[in-house]
Amino acid sequence: MEQYEKALQVVKLISINVTNGSLNGKDFIISQSIVMSEVAFKYAQTGQKAQAEQILVQALQKAKTTDEMAEIALKYAQVGQKAKALQVLAQALQNAQQHPNNITNVAKVAVKYAQVGQQAEGEQLLAQALQSIKKEKYGINNFHLADIAVDYAELGQCNQSIVIAKLIKNYPNYKAFKDAYITHDGLIVGAYSADVFAEIAMTCAAVGQYEQALQAIKETKYLTIKGKH
């Protein structure tokens, strides 16, 4: 147990602020609360469930965003506390719905509902998020479409995922991307459907839907060839 005690000490050195990133095509969140929940899960795996639950309580107290709360809810489910997981997810959903401008927050909570065994609830929330995107005041946002498309793949609904990804509008060059922005390093970031199809392919393959994964790859190839003309 000594290594986990040391891990908790290291967690305290992490900034309480949330950092978002991506590694190997997967989004991740770094924050005190998320790392604490990971440590709690490790404690549970070694049979120290009481200690795990204490750490999860502390993690939830430090959680400041919907993403953090949803991730902690998943950890509650993974340590055998499904009722508490659903309670925390309900709080995360309420938090997400209080900020209607960030539609993808609801989608992320939807995915967590499915991951804790509430597939029907997850699908319903994701469908609501998609309808909200289609009704956005200033037109459909490509980033939102990209997020929802990948979320559908994570729920195992790969056919719907591919259909949504096809709605993403690509522009002739990066400077013309309606939803693009420039990072502090000077990199241009935009929601390009070929990238989204690649992530959908990986996600569908991970859930065992290989036919749909191949279909997503073919869409990527088509877009690449089309772009050369």
N, C-alpha and C positions, 0 to 999 in steps of 0.2 A: 504493500500500500504506500510505501514511502515515495515511489515515483509519482503517484497521483497527488500526494500532498505537495510535492515540488511543482507539479503541473499547476495546481491552484495558486501557488505563489507567483508563478510566471504569468498567469492570467491577469493578476492585479497590475502587471506592468503594461498591459495592452490598453490603448486609448479607449475610453468609454464611447467615443464616436464610432459610427458605422462606416466601414470601407467596403465598397463594392468592387468586384473584379471578375475576371474570366480566366479560366485555365483549361486548356484542351477542349475548348468549346463549351465548357460548363461554367455557369455563373456561380459565384460564391460570395459569401458575406463574412467579413471579419469584424467582430466586436467582442467586448467582454462577455456579454450575455451568451452569444453563440458558442464561444470557446468553452465557457463554463458548462453549457449544456452538453458539449462533447465529453468533457471530463466526467460529468455526472453519468453519462451513458457507459463510460468505461468502468466506473465504480459498480454500476448495476450488473455489468457483464461478469464481474468477479464476485457477485453475490452480496455486495454491500448496498442493498437497495435503500436502506434508511438514510445512509450518507448521500446516495444519489438524489433522493427526493429533497433533502435539505439544500443541496447545491442547485437543484432546479428551481426551488423557491427563490433563492438569491438571484439566479439568472433572470427569472421573470421580473423581479423587482428592478433590475437594471435595463430591461428591454425598453427601447424607446420607439421602435418602428414596427410596422405591421409584419415585415419580413422576419424580424427577430422573434416576435411573438409566435408566428406561424411555425418557425423552425423549432422553437422550444416546445410547442404543442406536439410536434412530431416526436420529440425526444420523450415526452411524457408517455406517449403511446408505446414507444419502443422499450420503455422500462416497465410496461405492464399497467400503466395508469391511464386507461383509455377514457374514463369518465372525466378526469382532469384535463386530458388532451382536448376533448370536445369543448370543455368549458373555456379553455384558453383560445381555441380556434374561434369560438363565438365572439370572444373579446377582440380578437384580431380582425374578424370580419366587420364588427361594429366600427372599429377604428378605421378600416379601409373605406367603408361606406360614408364616413364623415368627411372624406377627402375625394369627392367625385371626379376631380380633375386627374387623379392618378388611377385610372381604370385598371391598370395591370396589377395593382395591389390585390384587388378582389380575385383576379385570376390566379395569383400565387396562393392565396388562401384556398381557392378551389382545388388546386393540385394537392395541397396538404390534407384536405378532407378526404380525397381519394386514397392518399397514402396511409391514412389511419383506418381505412376500411369503409369509409362513407362515400362510395363511388357515385351513387345517385345524387347526393348533395353536391359533390364536386362537379359533376356534369351540369347540373342545373345552374350553379353559380357561374361556371365558365360560359354557358350559353347566354346568361344575362350580361356578362362582361363583353361578349362579342357584339350583342345588340347595342350596347352603349357605345362601342367603338364606331359602329355604323351610323350612329346618330350624332357624332361629335360636331360641335358647332362650326368649326373651321375646316371640316373635311376629315376624311379618314387619315389617321396618322400611321405611317408605315412601321414605325417602331412598335406601336401597340399591336398592329397586325402580326408582326414578327413574333412578339412575345406570346400572343394568344395561340398562334400556330404551333409553336414549340410546346406550349402547355397542353394542348390537345394531344400531341404525340406522347407526352408524359403520362396522360391518362389512358393511353392505349388506343386512342381514336385517331389512328394515323391517316385514314382516308379523309376525314374532316380536316385534319391538320394540313394536308397537301392542298385541299380545296381553298383553304384560307390563305395559304402562302401564295397561291396564284393571284390573289387580289392585290398583292404588293406591287406598286407601280415603280418600275425602274426608270432611271433618268439617263440621258446620253452620256453624261460624265459626272464625276463626283461634285463639281462645282454647282451643278444644277439640282443636286439632291434637296428636295423640299425640307426633309427632316434631318439633314446632316448638321453636324456641329464639329468644331475644331477643339481637340484636347489641348491641355497645357503644353504638350510636347509637339504641337503643330500637326498632329495626325487628323485626317478627316474621317469621321465616323458616320456611316449612313446605313439604313436598313436595305440591303441589297438581297433580292430574293434567292440568288444562287447560294449565298451564305446560309440563309434560313433553310433552304432545302437540304444543304449538307448537314446541318444540325438535326433536322427532322430525320434524315436517314440514319444518323448515329443513334438517335433516341428510339426510333422504331425497331432497329436491330437489337437494341438493348432489352426491349420488351418482347422480343421474339417474333415481331412482324416483319419478316425478311422480304416478303413480296412488296410490301409498301415501302420498305427501305430502298429496294431496287428502283421502284417507281420514282422516289424522291431523287435518287442519284441521276436517273435519266433526265429529270427536269433540270438538274444542275448542268448536265452535259449540253442539253438543248440551249439553255441560256448562254453558256460559254461560246458555243458555235455561232449562235445568233449575234452575239456581241461583236464578233470578228468581221461582220459584213458591214 
